[in-house]
């Protein structure tokens, strides 16, 4: 299914399944990873030179795209598209030109993502380095979670020092897909050195922020300390120092923290905020931010500026929450919920409320079962709001993340009998770990994918349980939750959802069932 130009995490149609069947419709049988399949099948590529390669993509896109599997992220699928051409033929195509071709064919992708896919498709792995990868990749520790596996591989003696794009191509050649972002992060982290004195100071400052409940706020407070600024610590060094005291911060969150630290609030922005602050009201914090943004014709502003104004006013909100609310308001402006869609949504809500399931699974089930009617998460939220049922952006976002992480037919055939054979007297986290040790499909698993798999197994577990279970295998959410080297807007929104729930210790990530007599859902976010 192509990703349309208007698709976002707030507008994704999902194929229908019945109440009696599994949540996801079966796909065609998948026998191996699509990277391995297509890297072997596409050895004979079209030999097209100069701009003819670009013209071929423009005029025969459907022919080439037909060879691309439906599974996989947008970057890996675009890479597979490009693997059908010789490397030298791709040198004449720019990332902007590739993006334009993809957009013309209803594939939503940004320029940096197109650039990343082009970089991987253009490189040739030296034969000696590829031979080393072929000989050693299976000797690395195959713990679930790409970070632990990658660290194990890179630490092997004699591991070639390759650029991230070249290493990704080499790993794709053996059927392993790891993003260049993760490759870069792990490779750099192994080389970053933090002076012991700096580590001690950072720990002391961080501990002094104990009363602050928001991770982003702690980062900004740290960046504002004059003494910290004098240390001239790099972003990588700060990440490593925080990781040593048990604080894992993603690169995206570090970038957001620096943006919030550097942002300035204009007089026009502050005047609008002061005049409309009374509109900061609603059942959830997400509702409050969205209500504020719908009043008084807000001036042009970045998420960092609105976040700073809210924090200065004493409101405890996460940066990701602000960014998500701003996107939600923009997306909702272009969506109209029909009477039929509204009727279906409300009927499904009341029916599922009788099932004693969590809010996240309830919302996800509605999207899965009725996505064929054009019902997206934006339609769902608007229809529920109209019926005085308020759901948080976190719950809706987590549901959508699980919906989009649909398992393949191979995974479905494995999960059900495997889960039935697990010792169910153990705690849930340990049961999940026992399950993962039996699977060869978990190398790239994310918390959302694990949650969806557990839905298919008949369980209803919260995202924190998924994260804790994966952490037991050396899984790092800040890295492994990023499915591709440079996140598309869609993937970034889903990552924001997880950041929100973790930053604010959101109670809505639990698996507390929705009572049948609830007319609204009151939550933190």
C-alpha positions in Angstrom: 0.0 0.0 0.0 1.5 3.4 -1.0 1.8 6.1 1.5 -0.1 9.1 0.2 1.0 12.7 0.2 -1.6 13.5 2.8 -0.8 10.5 5.0 0.5 11.1 8.6 0.2 9.3 11.9 -3.1 11.1 12.1 -4.4 9.9 8.8 -3.7 6.3 8.1 -6.3 3.9 6.8 -6.0 0.3 8.0 -7.5 -2.8 6.4 -10.6 -4.2 8.0 -10.7 -7.4 10.0 -13.7 -9.0 11.8 -14.2 -9.2 15.5 -13.8 -13.0 15.4 -10.5 -13.0 13.5 -7.1 -11.7 14.4 -6.6 -8.0 14.4 -4.5 -8.0 11.3 -5.4 -9.5 7.9 -3.0 -12.1 6.7 -0.5 -11.1 4.2 1.1 -13.2 1.6 3.6 -15.7 3.0 7.0 -14.2 3.8 9.8 -16.7 4.1 12.8 -14.4 4.8 13.6 -10.8 5.4 12.8 -8.6 2.4 16.3 -7.2 2.5 17.8 -10.6 1.9 15.2 -11.5 -0.7 15.7 -8.5 -2.8 19.4 -8.1 -2.5 19.7 -11.6 -4.0 17.1 -11.2 -6.6 18.2 -7.8 -7.9 21.8 -8.7 -8.9 20.9 -8.0 -12.5 20.1 -4.3 -12.6 19.0 -2.0 -15.4 22.0 -0.4 -17.0 20.9 3.1 -17.6 23.3 6.1 -17.8 23.1 9.8 -17.1 19.7 11.4 -16.6 18.1 8.3 -18.3 18.0 6.7 -14.8 15.8 9.6 -13.5 13.7 9.4 -16.6 13.2 5.7 -16.2 11.9 6.3 -12.7 9.6 9.0 -13.9 8.1 7.0 -16.8 8.2 3.5 -15.5 7.9 4.0 -11.8 5.1 1.5 -11.4 7.2 -1.3 -13.0 10.1 -0.8 -10.7 7.9 -0.2 -7.6 6.1 -3.5 -8.3 9.4 -5.3 -7.3 9.3 -3.6 -3.9 7.8 -5.5 -0.9 4.9 -4.0 1.0 6.6 -4.7 4.3 9.3 -2.5 5.7 9.7 1.2 6.4 9.7 3.8 3.7 13.4 4.2 3.6 14.1 0.5 3.2 11.5 0.3 0.5 13.0 3.3 -1.4 16.4 1.6 -1.1 15.0 -1.6 -2.6 13.6 0.6 -5.5 17.0 2.1 -6.1 18.9 -1.3 -5.8 17.4 -2.1 -9.2 19.9 0.3 -10.8 23.7 0.3 -11.0 25.4 2.5 -8.5 27.1 4.7 -11.0 23.7 5.4 -12.7 22.3 6.8 -9.4 25.1 9.5 -9.2 23.2 11.7 -11.6 20.1 11.8 -9.3 19.8 14.3 -6.5 17.8 13.7 -3.3 15.4 16.5 -4.3 14.7 14.9 -7.7 14.1 11.5 -6.1 11.8 13.0 -3.6 9.8 14.8 -6.4 9.4 11.5 -8.3 8.2 9.7 -5.1 5.7 12.5 -4.3 4.3 12.3 -7.8 3.6 8.7 -7.1 2.0 9.3 -3.8 4.9 8.4 -1.6 5.5 10.9 1.2 9.2 11.3 2.0 11.4 14.2 3.0 14.6 15.2 1.3 16.9 14.0 4.1 15.3 10.6 4.0 15.7 10.5 0.2 19.3 11.4 0.6 19.9 8.6 3.1 18.3 6.1 0.8 20.4 7.3 -2.1 23.6 7.2 -0.1 23.0 3.5 0.7 22.1 2.6 -2.8 25.1 4.3 -4.4 27.8 2.7 -2.3 29.7 -0.4 -3.2 31.0 -2.5 -0.3 34.7 -3.5 -0.8 35.0 -7.2 -1.3 37.4 -7.7 1.6 35.1 -5.9 4.1 32.0 -7.7 2.8 33.8 -11.0 3.3 34.6 -10.1 6.9 30.9 -9.2 7.5 29.8 -12.5 5.9 32.2 -14.5 8.1 31.6 -12.7 11.4 28.1 -11.3 11.6 26.6 -14.6 13.0 29.3 -14.7 15.7 28.0 -11.5 17.2 25.7 -11.7 20.2 22.2 -12.0 18.7 20.3 -10.5 21.6 17.0 -9.0 20.7 17.4 -5.3 20.1 19.6 -4.0 17.3 21.8 -1.9 19.6 23.1 -4.9 21.6 23.7 -6.9 18.5 25.4 -4.1 16.7 27.7 -3.3 19.7 28.7 -6.9 19.8 29.6 -6.9 16.1 31.5 -3.6 16.1 33.5 -4.8 19.1 34.8 -7.9 17.3 38.5 -7.7 16.5 39.1 -6.7 12.9 35.7 -5.2 12.3 36.2 -2.8 9.3 35.8 0.9 10.0 33.1 1.7 7.4 30.9 4.7 6.8 27.4 4.2 8.1 25.9 3.9 4.6 28.5 1.4 3.6 28.1 -0.7 6.7 24.3 -0.6 6.2 24.8 -1.9 2.7 27.1 -4.6 3.9 24.6 -5.8 6.5 21.7 -5.6 4.0 23.8 -8.0 1.9 23.5 -10.6 4.7 19.8 -9.9 5.3 20.2 -7.6 8.3 18.6 -4.1 8.3 20.0 -1.6 10.8 19.5 2.1 10.3 22.5 4.3 9.5 21.4 6.5 12.4 22.0 3.6 14.8 25.2 2.6 13.1 26.5 6.1 13.5 25.4 6.5 17.1 26.9 3.2 18.3 30.1 3.7 16.4 30.6 7.2 17.8 29.6 6.2 21.3 32.3 3.6 21.4 34.9 6.3 20.7 33.5 9.1 22.9 35.5 9.8 26.0 34.1 11.9 28.9 36.5 13.1 31.6 35.7 11.7 35.0 35.4 15.2 36.5 32.7 16.1 33.9 30.8 12.9 34.7 30.8 13.7 38.4 29.6 17.2 37.8 26.9 16.2 35.4 25.6 13.6 37.8 25.5 16.1 40.7 23.7 18.7 38.6 21.2 16.1 37.4 20.5 14.9 40.9 19.8 18.4 41.9 16.9 18.5 39.4 15.1 15.6 41.2 11.9 17.5 41.8 11.5 18.3 38.1 9.2 15.7 36.5 10.0 16.3 32.9 13.1 15.0 31.2 13.2 17.8 28.7 13.0 20.4 31.4 15.9 18.8 33.2 18.0 18.9 30.0 17.2 22.6 29.4 17.9 23.4 33.0 21.3 21.7 32.7 22.1 23.5 29.4 21.3 26.8 31.1 23.8 26.3 34.0 26.8 28.7 33.4 29.1 26.1 35.0 27.9 23.4 32.6 28.4 25.7 29.6 32.0 26.3 30.7 32.7 22.6 30.4 32.2 22.7 26.6 30.6 19.3 26.6 29.5 17.9 23.3 26.1 16.4 22.7 27.6 12.9 22.4 29.5 13.4 25.6 26.4 14.5 27.4 24.5 11.5 26.1 27.3 9.1 27.3 27.5 10.8 30.7 23.8 10.6 31.3 23.6 7.0 30.0 26.2 6.0 32.7 23.8 7.2 35.4 20.9 5.4 33.8 19.3 8.3 31.8 18.9 7.4 28.2 18.3 10.4 26.0 17.6 10.1 22.2 19.4 12.3 19.7 16.1 13.8 18.8 15.4 14.8 22.4 18.8 16.3 22.7 18.2 18.4 19.5 14.8 19.5 20.9 16.4 20.5 24.2 19.0 22.6 22.5 16.2 24.2 20.4 14.3 25.0 23.5 17.4 26.4 25.2 18.2 28.7 22.3 14.7 29.8 21.4 13.6 33.4 22.0 10.0 34.4 22.6 8.8 37.5 20.6 6.6 40.2 22.1 3.8 39.2 19.6 4.0 35.6 20.7 3.9 36.4 24.4 1.1 38.9 24.0 -1.0 36.2 22.2 -0.2 33.7 25.0 -1.1 36.1 27.8 -4.4 37.1 26.1 -5.5 33.5 25.5 -4.1 31.7 28.4 -7.5 31.2 29.9 -8.3 28.9 26.9 -5.7 26.5 28.3 -8.4 24.2 29.5 -9.7 20.7 28.8 -9.8 17.1 30.1 -6.2 16.3 29.2 -3.1 18.4 28.7 -3.2 17.6 25.0 -6.8 19.0 24.9 -5.6 22.1 26.8 -2.8 22.9 24.3 -5.0 22.3 21.3 -7.8 24.5 22.8 -5.2 27.2 23.3 -4.0 27.0 19.8 -7.5 27.4 18.4 -8.0 30.8 19.9 -6.8 34.3 19.1 -5.1 33.6 15.7 -1.8 32.4 17.2 1.3 34.0 15.5 3.8 31.9 13.7 5.9 30.0 16.3 8.0 26.9 16.8 7.2 24.2 19.3 10.2 25.3 21.4 8.7 28.8 21.8 5.3 27.6 22.9 6.8 25.0 25.2 8.9 27.7 26.8 5.9 30.0 27.3 3.9 27.2 28.9 6.8 26.2 31.2 7.4 29.8 32.2 3.7 30.0 33.1 4.1 27.0 35.4 2.5 24.3 33.2 4.1 20.9 33.4 4.1 19.8 29.8 6.6 17.8 27.7 8.2 19.2 24.6 6.9 16.3 22.5 3.4 16.9 23.8 3.5 20.5 22.5 4.9 19.5 19.1 2.3 16.7 18.8 -0.6 19.1 19.7 0.6 21.6 17.2 0.6 18.9 14.5 -2.8 17.7 15.6 -4.4 21.1 15.3 -3.0 21.5 11.8 -4.1 18.0 10.7 -7.6 18.4 12.1 -8.2 21.6 10.1 -8.2 19.5 6.9 -10.4 16.6 8.1 -14.2 16.3 8.0 -15.9 13.5 9.8 -19.0 12.2 8.0 -22.1 11.2 9.9 -21.6 7.6 8.9 -18.0 7.6 10.2 -19.2 9.3 13.5 -21.9 6.7 14.0 -19.5 3.8 13.4 -16.9 5.2 15.8 -19.3 5.8 18.6 -20.9 2.4 18.2 -17.6 0.7 18.2 -16.5 2.7 21.3 -19.5 1.7 23.3 -19.2 -2.0 22.2 -15.5 -2.3 23.0 -16.0 -0.6 26.4 -17.8 -3.8 27.4 -14.7 -5.9 26.6 -12.6 -4.9 29.6 -9.7 -3.8 27.5 -7.2 -0.9 27.9 -7.8 2.4 26.2 -4.8 2.0 23.9 -6.0 -1.4 22.6 -9.6 -0.1 22.4 -8.5 2.8 20.1 -6.2 0.5 18.1 -9.0 -2.0 17.5 -11.3 0.7 16.2 -8.6 1.9 13.7 -7.9 -1.7 12.6 -11.5 -2.8 12.2 -12.8 0.3 10.6 -9.9 1.9 8.7 -11.3 0.7 5.5 -14.1 3.3 5.9 -11.4 6.0 5.8 -11.4 6.4 9.6 -8.1 7.8 10.8 -6.9 8.8 14.2 -8.0 12.4 13.5 -11.5 11.2 12.6 -11.5 9.0 15.7 -10.5 11.8 18.1 -12.9 14.4 16.5 -15.9 12.0 16.7 -15.2 11.1 20.3 -14.7 14.7 21.3 -18.1 15.6 19.7 -19.6 12.9 21.9 -17.9 14.4 25.0 -15.4 11.5 25.2 -11.9 12.9 25.6 -8.9 10.6 24.8 -5.3 11.7 25.2 -2.9 12.2 22.4 -0.6 9.7 24.1 -3.2 6.9 24.1 -4.2 7.6 20.5 -0.6 7.9 19.4 0.4 4.6 21.1 -2.6 2.9 19.5 -1.7 4.1 16.1 2.0 3.1 16.5 0.8 -0.4 17.3 -1.7 -0.4 14.4 1.1 0.6 11.9 3.4 -2.1 13.3 1.2 -4.8 11.7 2.8 -8.3 11.9 3.5 -10.3 8.8 1.8 -13.7 8.1 5.0 -15.4 9.2 5.0 -13.6 12.5 1.4 -14.4 13.1 1.9 -18.1 12.4 4.8 -18.0 15.0 3.4 -15.9 17.8 0.2 -17.8 18.6 1.5 -21.3 19.2 4.7 -20.0 20.7 2.9 -17.9 23.3 0.6 -20.8 24.2 3.7 -22.8 25.2 5.2 -20.1 27.5 5.1 -20.7 31.3 2.3 -18.4 32.2 3.1 -18.5 35.9 5.9 -16.1 35.5 5.6 -12.3 35.5 4.6 -10.8 32.2 8.0 -9.3 31.5 9.8 -12.6 32.0 7.2 -14.4 29.8 7.8 -11.9 27.0 11.6 -12.5 27.3 11.1 -16.2 27.1 9.0 -15.7 24.0 11.6 -13.5 22.4 14.4 -16.0 23.0 12.4 -18.4 20.8 12.0 -16.1 17.9 14.4 -15.2 15.1 12.1 -12.3 14.1 12.9 -9.9 16.9 16.1 -8.3 15.6 14.4 -5.0 14.8 11.5 -5.2 17.2 10.2 -1.9 18.7 8.0 -1.4 21.7 5.1 -0.7 19.4 5.7 -3.9 17.4 6.0 -5.9 20.5 2.7 -4.5 21.9 0.9 -5.3 18.6 2.3 -8.9 18.6 1.0 -9.3 22.1 -2.4 -8.1 21.0 -2.3 -10.8 18.4 -1.5 -13.3 21.2 -4.6 -12.3 23.1 -2.8 -10.2 25.7 -3.3 -6.5 26.6 -0.1 -5.1 27.9 1.1 -1.5 28.3 4.0 0.1 26.4 6.1 0.3 29.6 5.9 -3.4 30.0 7.1 -3.8 26.5 10.0 -1.5 27.0 11.0 -3.2 30.3 10.9 -6.6 28.7 13.0 -5.4 25.8 15.4 -3.7 28.1 16.1 -7.0 29.7 17.8 -7.9 26.4 19.9 -4.8 26.1 17.3 -3.0 24.1 17.6 0.8 24.1 14.4 2.6 23.3 16.2 5.8 22.3 17.9 4.0 19.4 15.9 1.0 18.5 12.6 2.8 18.4 13.9 4.7 15.4 13.1 2.6 12.5 15.2 4.4 10.0 18.3 6.6 9.8 16.5 9.9 9.3 13.0 9.8 10.5 10.2 10.8 8.2 7.6 13.2 9.7 5.4 10.3 10.3 7.9 8.3 12.2 9.0 11.4 14.2 5.4 11.9 15.4 5.2 8.3 16.6 8.5 8.7 18.4 7.1 11.8 20.0 4.2 9.8 21.4 6.6 7.5 23.2 8.7 10.4 24.4 5.6 12.0 25.9 4.6 8.9 27.8 8.1 8.4 29.2 8.8 12.0 30.0 5.7 12.5 32.0 5.3 9.0 33.6 1.9 9.0 31.9 -0.6 6.8 33.6 -2.4 6.3 30.3 0.4 3.9 29.2 -0.9 1.4 31.7 -3.4 -1.3 30.7 -6.2 -0.1 33.0 -9.4 -1.1 31.3 -12.0 1.6 30.2 -15.1 1.3 32.2 -18.3 0.8 30.3 -19.9 3.8 32.0 -17.1 6.2 31.2 -18.4 9.2 29.2 -14.9 10.6 28.9 -11.3 9.6 29.7 -9.5 11.8 32.1 -5.7 11.5 31.9 -2.5 13.4 32.3 -1.8 13.8 28.6 
